[in-house]
Amino acid sequence: MTINIVVAVSENQVIGKDNQLLWHLPNDMKFFKNTTWGMPVIMGRKTFESLGKALTGRTNIVVTANADWHAPGVIVVNSLQAALKAAEATDALEAYIIGGGEIYRQSLPICHRVYLTRVHKVIDGDTFFPVLSTDEWALHSRLDFPADEKHAYPYSFEVWDKKAP
């Protein structure tokens, strides 16, 4: 199974503050939906709670240490390894890690590809995504977009592939 990360990151590596996204980019939301549709998505409990409900059209897998936690429409597991096993059980060829900060940190070493939306703005936040080292990661593609009436900030869609060891 190919393990991918999907993340939106500011210029200073911020991904959120107070468990919330800090920007509204409709094209990024469309990209996220189209990329993850039909596939298992793996997230931490806080990320799930910030979404407020299970994402339609995807198998939602939530990682939490709280054995009593549950929510409708999700598979609850207690580790990233258990989440990956649950994703493999769906027979999907790919799984997508969608947040938050701790789940990203745990999954980056085993991840094959990162779909990164770079928000071209320095933003104050309390949750960060690690910098992708060019020793380990190669930029596969990048599409740049200017700010416009629907997008407050310029942004880029980047795809990063892990280099062979």
C-alpha positions as CSV (number, residue, x, y, z in Angstrom):
1,M,0.0,0.0,0.0
2,T,1.3,3.5,-0.9
3,I,1.1,5.9,2.1
4,N,0.6,9.5,1.2
5,I,0.3,12.7,3.2
6,V,-2.0,15.5,2.2
7,V,-1.2,18.8,4.0
8,A,-1.5,22.6,3.6
9,V,1.4,24.5,5.0
10,S,2.3,28.2,5.4
11,E,5.7,29.6,4.5
12,N,6.8,29.1,8.1
13,Q,5.5,25.5,8.2
14,V,2.3,26.3,10.2
15,I,-0.6,24.0,9.6
16,G,-3.0,25.3,12.2
17,K,-3.8,27.1,15.5
18,D,-6.2,26.1,18.2
19,N,-7.1,23.0,16.2
20,Q,-8.3,25.1,13.2
21,L,-7.2,25.8,9.7
22,L,-6.0,29.4,9.3
23,W,-7.0,30.0,5.7
24,H,-9.8,29.2,3.3
25,L,-8.7,28.1,-0.2
26,P,-11.6,26.6,-2.1
27,N,-9.3,25.1,-4.8
28,D,-7.2,23.4,-2.1
29,M,-10.4,21.9,-0.7
30,K,-11.4,20.6,-4.1
31,F,-7.9,19.2,-4.6
32,F,-8.1,17.5,-1.2
33,K,-11.5,16.0,-2.0
34,N,-10.5,14.8,-5.5
35,T,-7.2,13.3,-4.3
36,T,-8.5,11.4,-1.3
37,W,-11.9,10.3,-2.7
38,G,-12.6,6.6,-2.4
39,M,-9.5,6.0,-0.3
40,P,-8.9,5.5,3.4
41,V,-8.0,8.7,5.3
42,I,-6.1,8.5,8.5
43,M,-6.2,11.3,11.1
44,G,-5.8,12.0,14.7
45,R,-8.8,12.6,17.0
46,K,-8.3,16.4,17.2
47,T,-8.3,16.6,13.4
48,F,-11.5,14.6,13.2
49,E,-13.1,16.9,15.9
50,S,-12.1,20.0,13.9
51,L,-13.8,18.5,10.8
52,G,-16.9,17.7,12.9
53,K,-18.0,14.6,11.0
54,A,-16.7,11.8,8.9
55,L,-15.7,12.7,5.4
56,T,-18.0,11.2,2.8
57,G,-16.7,8.9,0.1
58,R,-13.8,7.8,2.1
59,T,-13.0,5.3,4.9
60,N,-12.3,7.4,7.9
61,I,-9.8,6.0,10.4
62,V,-9.2,8.0,13.6
63,V,-6.1,7.4,15.8
64,T,-6.7,8.1,19.5
65,A,-5.3,6.9,22.8
66,N,-8.7,7.2,24.4
67,A,-10.2,3.7,24.3
68,D,-13.7,5.1,25.1
69,W,-13.8,7.6,22.2
70,H,-16.0,6.8,19.3
71,A,-17.8,8.7,16.5
72,P,-20.3,7.7,13.8
73,G,-18.8,6.7,10.5
74,V,-15.2,6.1,11.6
75,I,-12.9,3.2,12.5
76,V,-11.2,4.0,15.8
77,V,-7.7,2.7,16.4
78,N,-5.0,3.4,19.0
79,S,-1.9,3.7,16.9
80,L,-0.7,4.6,13.5
81,Q,0.3,1.0,12.8
82,A,-3.2,-0.1,13.6
83,A,-4.6,2.6,11.3
84,L,-2.4,1.4,8.4
85,K,-3.6,-2.2,9.0
86,A,-7.2,-1.0,8.9
87,A,-6.5,0.9,5.7
88,E,-4.9,-2.2,4.2
89,A,-8.0,-4.2,5.1
90,T,-10.0,-2.0,2.7
91,D,-8.0,-3.4,-0.3
92,A,-7.3,0.2,-1.4
93,L,-4.0,0.7,-3.1
94,E,-3.3,4.0,-1.3
95,A,-4.0,5.6,2.1
96,Y,-3.9,9.3,2.9
97,I,-2.6,10.8,6.2
98,I,-4.6,14.0,6.7
99,G,-3.4,15.3,10.1
100,G,-2.7,16.6,12.5
101,G,0.8,17.5,13.5
102,E,1.7,14.4,15.6
103,I,0.2,12.0,13.1
104,Y,2.2,13.7,10.3
105,R,5.4,13.4,12.4
106,Q,4.9,9.7,13.0
107,S,4.0,8.9,9.4
108,L,6.6,11.0,7.5
109,P,9.4,8.3,7.9
110,I,7.1,5.6,6.3
111,C,5.4,7.8,3.8
112,H,6.0,7.5,0.0
113,R,4.5,10.8,-1.3
114,V,3.5,14.2,0.1
115,Y,0.8,16.3,-1.5
116,L,1.7,19.7,-0.1
117,T,-0.3,22.9,-0.6
118,R,2.1,25.7,0.1
119,V,0.3,28.8,1.3
120,H,2.6,31.8,0.4
121,K,2.1,33.7,3.7
122,V,3.8,33.7,7.1
123,I,1.1,32.8,9.5
124,D,1.0,32.6,13.3
125,G,0.1,29.1,14.5
126,D,0.8,26.5,17.1
127,T,0.9,23.3,15.0
128,F,3.7,22.8,12.4
129,F,4.6,20.4,9.6
130,P,8.2,19.2,9.4
131,V,10.4,20.7,6.7
132,L,11.0,18.2,3.9
133,S,14.7,17.6,3.6
134,T,15.9,17.6,0.0
135,D,18.3,14.8,1.0
136,E,15.2,12.5,1.5
137,W,12.6,14.1,-0.7
138,A,12.4,15.2,-4.4
139,L,10.0,17.8,-5.7
140,H,8.0,15.9,-8.4
141,S,5.8,18.8,-9.5
142,R,4.6,22.2,-8.6
143,L,1.7,24.4,-9.9
144,D,1.6,28.0,-8.7
145,F,-1.6,30.1,-8.3
146,P,-2.0,33.8,-7.5
147,A,-4.4,35.2,-4.9
148,D,-7.8,36.1,-6.3
149,E,-11.3,37.0,-5.2
150,K,-11.8,33.5,-3.7
151,H,-8.3,32.9,-2.4
152,A,-6.8,35.4,0.0
153,Y,-3.2,34.1,-0.5
154,P,-1.2,32.9,-3.4
155,Y,-0.5,29.1,-3.1
156,S,1.2,26.2,-4.9
157,F,0.3,22.6,-5.2
158,E,3.5,20.6,-4.7
159,V,4.1,16.8,-5.0
160,W,7.1,15.4,-3.2
161,D,8.4,11.8,-3.6
162,K,10.6,10.1,-1.1
163,K,14.0,9.4,-2.7
164,A,15.2,5.8,-2.9
165,P,17.6,4.9,-0.1
